[in-house]
Amino acid sequence: MQTIKELFGKFVWFANGVLGADRYQKYLAYHRQSGCDHAPMTEKEFWRDYTDRMEKNPGSRCC
């Protein structure tokens, strides 16, 4: 039987995926895999770049 702590951890992992909070971690993993020779963006730089790109290309957003 799983403990409450394990279930809560799984819920947090799921919620982060749905809400997009894990995007920076995915970016870092991709950066390591791709073999880029420059340092990865900081988390602040990443989110600034992400929001700038979303504003320039809104896609199917409603607002």
TIRO-2110 file (N, C-alpha, C; in Angstrom, 1 decimal):
// TIRO-2110
0.8, -1.2, 0.0, N, 1, A
0.0, 0.0, 0.0, CA, 1, A
0.9, 1.2, 0.0, C, 1, A
0.5, 2.2, -0.8, N, 2, A
1.3, 3.4, -1.0, CA, 2, A
1.1, 4.3, 0.2, C, 2, A
2.1, 5.0, 0.6, N, 3, A
1.9, 6.0, 1.7, CA, 3, A
1.3, 7.3, 1.1, C, 3, A
0.8, 8.1, 2.0, N, 4, A
0.2, 9.4, 1.6, CA, 4, A
1.3, 10.3, 1.0, C, 4, A
2.5, 10.2, 1.5, N, 5, A
3.6, 11.0, 0.9, CA, 5, A
3.9, 10.6, -0.5, C, 5, A
3.9, 9.3, -0.8, N, 6, A
4.2, 8.8, -2.2, CA, 6, A
3.0, 9.3, -3.1, C, 6, A
1.8, 9.2, -2.7, N, 7, A
0.7, 9.6, -3.5, CA, 7, A
0.7, 11.1, -3.7, C, 7, A
1.0, 11.9, -2.7, N, 8, A
1.1, 13.3, -2.9, CA, 8, A
2.2, 13.7, -3.9, C, 8, A
3.3, 13.0, -3.8, N, 9, A
4.4, 13.2, -4.7, CA, 9, A
4.0, 12.9, -6.2, C, 9, A
3.2, 11.9, -6.4, N, 10, A
2.7, 11.6, -7.7, CA, 10, A
1.7, 12.6, -8.2, C, 10, A
0.9, 13.1, -7.3, N, 11, A
0.0, 14.1, -7.6, CA, 11, A
0.7, 15.4, -8.0, C, 11, A
1.7, 15.8, -7.3, N, 12, A
2.5, 17.0, -7.6, CA, 12, A
3.2, 16.8, -9.0, C, 12, A
3.7, 15.7, -9.2, N, 13, A
4.4, 15.4, -10.5, CA, 13, A
3.4, 15.6, -11.6, C, 13, A
2.2, 15.0, -11.5, N, 14, A
1.1, 15.1, -12.5, CA, 14, A
0.7, 16.5, -12.7, C, 14, A
0.4, 17.2, -11.6, N, 15, A
0.0, 18.6, -11.7, CA, 15, A
1.0, 19.5, -12.3, C, 15, A
2.3, 19.3, -12.0, N, 16, A
3.3, 20.1, -12.7, CA, 16, A
3.4, 19.8, -14.2, C, 16, A
3.1, 18.6, -14.6, N, 17, A
3.1, 18.3, -16.0, CA, 17, A
1.9, 19.0, -16.7, C, 17, A
0.8, 18.9, -16.1, N, 18, A
-0.4, 19.5, -16.7, CA, 18, A
-0.3, 21.0, -16.7, C, 18, A
0.2, 21.6, -15.7, N, 19, A
0.3, 23.1, -15.6, CA, 19, A
1.5, 23.6, -16.4, C, 19, A
2.4, 22.8, -16.7, N, 20, A
3.6, 23.3, -17.5, CA, 20, A
4.7, 23.7, -16.6, C, 20, A
4.7, 23.5, -15.3, N, 21, A
5.7, 23.9, -14.4, CA, 21, A
7.0, 23.1, -14.6, C, 21, A
6.9, 22.0, -15.3, N, 22, A
8.2, 21.2, -15.5, CA, 22, A
8.9, 21.6, -16.8, C, 22, A
8.5, 22.6, -17.4, N, 23, A
9.1, 23.0, -18.7, CA, 23, A
10.6, 23.3, -18.6, C, 23, A
10.9, 24.0, -17.6, N, 24, A
12.4, 24.3, -17.4, CA, 24, A
13.2, 23.0, -17.2, C, 24, A
12.7, 22.1, -16.4, N, 25, A
13.4, 20.9, -16.2, CA, 25, A
13.6, 20.1, -17.5, C, 25, A
12.5, 20.1, -18.3, N, 26, A
12.6, 19.4, -19.6, CA, 26, A
13.6, 20.1, -20.5, C, 26, A
13.6, 21.5, -20.5, N, 27, A
14.6, 22.2, -21.2, CA, 27, A
16.0, 21.9, -20.8, C, 27, A
16.3, 21.8, -19.6, N, 28, A
17.6, 21.4, -19.1, CA, 28, A
18.0, 20.0, -19.5, C, 28, A
17.1, 19.1, -19.5, N, 29, A
17.3, 17.7, -19.9, CA, 29, A
17.6, 17.7, -21.4, C, 29, A
16.9, 18.4, -22.2, N, 30, A
17.1, 18.5, -23.7, CA, 30, A
18.5, 19.2, -23.9, C, 30, A
18.8, 20.2, -23.2, N, 31, A
20.1, 20.9, -23.4, CA, 31, A
21.2, 19.9, -23.1, C, 31, A
21.1, 19.1, -22.1, N, 32, A
22.2, 18.1, -21.8, CA, 32, A
22.3, 17.1, -22.9, C, 32, A
21.2, 16.6, -23.4, N, 33, A
21.2, 15.6, -24.4, CA, 33, A
21.7, 16.1, -25.7, C, 33, A
21.4, 17.3, -26.1, N, 34, A
21.7, 17.8, -27.4, CA, 34, A
23.2, 18.1, -27.5, C, 34, A
23.9, 18.2, -26.4, N, 35, A
25.3, 18.5, -26.5, CA, 35, A
25.7, 19.9, -26.8, C, 35, A
24.8, 20.8, -26.5, N, 36, A
25.1, 22.3, -26.7, CA, 36, A
26.4, 22.7, -26.0, C, 36, A
27.2, 23.5, -26.7, N, 37, A
28.5, 23.9, -26.1, CA, 37, A
28.4, 25.2, -25.3, C, 37, A
27.2, 25.8, -25.2, N, 38, A
27.0, 27.0, -24.4, CA, 38, A
26.2, 26.6, -23.1, C, 38, A
26.3, 27.5, -22.1, N, 39, A
25.6, 27.2, -20.9, CA, 39, A
24.1, 27.4, -21.1, C, 39, A
23.3, 26.6, -20.4, N, 40, A
21.8, 26.7, -20.5, CA, 40, A
21.4, 28.1, -19.9, C, 40, A
20.2, 28.5, -20.3, N, 41, A
19.6, 29.7, -19.8, CA, 41, A
19.3, 29.5, -18.3, C, 41, A
19.3, 30.6, -17.5, N, 42, A
18.9, 30.5, -16.2, CA, 42, A
17.4, 30.3, -16.2, C, 42, A
16.8, 29.9, -15.1, N, 43, A
15.3, 29.7, -15.0, CA, 43, A
14.6, 31.0, -15.3, C, 43, A
15.1, 32.1, -14.8, N, 44, A
14.5, 33.4, -15.1, CA, 44, A
14.5, 33.7, -16.6, C, 44, A
15.7, 33.5, -17.2, N, 45, A
15.8, 33.7, -18.7, CA, 45, A
14.9, 32.8, -19.5, C, 45, A
14.8, 31.6, -19.1, N, 46, A
14.0, 30.6, -19.8, CA, 46, A
12.5, 31.1, -19.8, C, 46, A
12.0, 31.4, -18.6, N, 47, A
10.6, 31.8, -18.5, CA, 47, A
10.4, 33.1, -19.3, C, 47, A
11.3, 34.0, -19.2, N, 48, A
11.2, 35.3, -20.0, CA, 48, A
11.1, 35.0, -21.5, C, 48, A
12.0, 34.1, -22.0, N, 49, A
12.0, 33.8, -23.4, CA, 49, A
10.7, 33.0, -23.7, C, 49, A
10.2, 32.1, -22.9, N, 50, A
9.0, 31.4, -23.1, CA, 50, A
7.8, 32.3, -23.2, C, 50, A
7.7, 33.2, -22.3, N, 51, A
6.5, 34.1, -22.3, CA, 51, A
6.6, 35.1, -23.5, C, 51, A
7.8, 35.5, -23.9, N, 52, A
7.9, 36.4, -25.0, CA, 52, A
7.5, 35.6, -26.3, C, 52, A
7.9, 34.4, -26.4, N, 53, A
7.5, 33.6, -27.6, CA, 53, A
6.0, 33.3, -27.7, C, 53, A
5.4, 33.1, -26.5, N, 54, A
4.0, 32.9, -26.4, CA, 54, A
3.2, 34.1, -26.8, C, 54, A
3.7, 35.3, -26.4, N, 55, A
3.0, 36.5, -26.8, CA, 55, A
3.1, 36.9, -28.3, C, 55, A
4.3, 36.5, -28.9, N, 56, A
4.5, 36.8, -30.3, CA, 56, A
3.7, 35.8, -31.2, C, 56, A
3.5, 34.6, -30.7, N, 57, A
2.8, 33.5, -31.4, CA, 57, A
1.7, 32.9, -30.6, C, 57, A
0.6, 33.6, -30.4, N, 58, A
-0.5, 33.1, -29.5, CA, 58, A
-1.1, 31.8, -29.9, C, 58, A
-1.1, 31.4, -31.1, N, 59, A
-1.6, 30.1, -31.5, CA, 59, A
-3.1, 30.1, -31.2, C, 59, A
-3.6, 29.0, -30.5, N, 60, A
-5.0, 28.8, -30.3, CA, 60, A
-5.5, 29.3, -29.0, C, 60, A
-4.7, 30.2, -28.3, N, 61, A
-5.2, 30.7, -27.1, CA, 61, A
-6.5, 31.5, -27.3, C, 61, A
-7.3, 31.6, -26.3, N, 62, A
-8.6, 32.3, -26.4, CA, 62, A
-8.4, 33.8, -26.1, C, 62, A
-7.4, 34.1, -25.3, N, 63, A
-7.3, 35.5, -24.8, CA, 63, A
-5.9, 36.1, -25.2, C, 63, A
END
